[in-house]
Amino acid sequence: MAAVQLNVFYEGWEDDKSCPLDTGCTTNGRNIAHIAWHCVHAQAWWLRILEHWLGNEVTKTDLQHYNDYFSARTAPHIGERLKKRILLRLGNWKKEIDDQLRRMWWAWCSIGTALLWQIRNQVVHEGVKWTAKSQLEFMWRRGLQQLYAVARSERLRANLRIQGLYLQICLESLEEVTVEAPPGKSLPIAAKWRQQKLLELPRRLTLFQVANNA
């Protein structure tokens, strides 16, 4: 059954099709498609992810063109700002980065859908109040916490250490991307201590790979 047709019923349910999260929603708020996509709170979430991914502001009209990428959890091409942030840390592109970007997009889509459902249940069954802004910031922080925890866990395991490092690089780069500036604006030059730290990482990765292959 299509999600748009799947109404959400629960004990004590009233015949009310309004959105439980926001009175500004104009579509049927009692189905899964609304909770995960059409609600203004959900739209704000998907816009946040896409804007950091592309590095520029995205309109709600443009967002519709990426619906398939979200529903299939298949990553679109990254924007130049995210790519520059990653290269700033690595110096040159690694094929493993592509793997971690695909993995990260899949995780963001999964985490977002789960949190949207969790928050809807809090509102309906527990009477919790969320503003669009507070919900967005909560979801962003929670998503970062979960993914950074995965990266840290993998870095502690020898067979997953490089994978965890690349995931962390992708996360840090995504978090730093700004979407306010117009496309094409140059990135600020990193401080000298920061440049040295960033340049040291590729050398350490190479040494680790050589040691494992010896």
Secondary structure, DSSP 4 states (H G I P E B T S, - for coil): --GGG-B---TT--S--S-SS-TT--S-SSBHHIIIIISHHHHHHHHHHHHHHHSS---HHHHGGGHHHHHHT-PPPPPHHHHHHHHHHHSS--HHHHHHHHHHHHHHHHHHHHHHHHHHHHHHHH-----HHHHHHHHHHHHHHHHHHHHHHHHTSGGGHHHHHHHHHHHHHHHH--SSSPTTPPPPPPPHHHHHHHHHHHHHHHHHHHHHH-
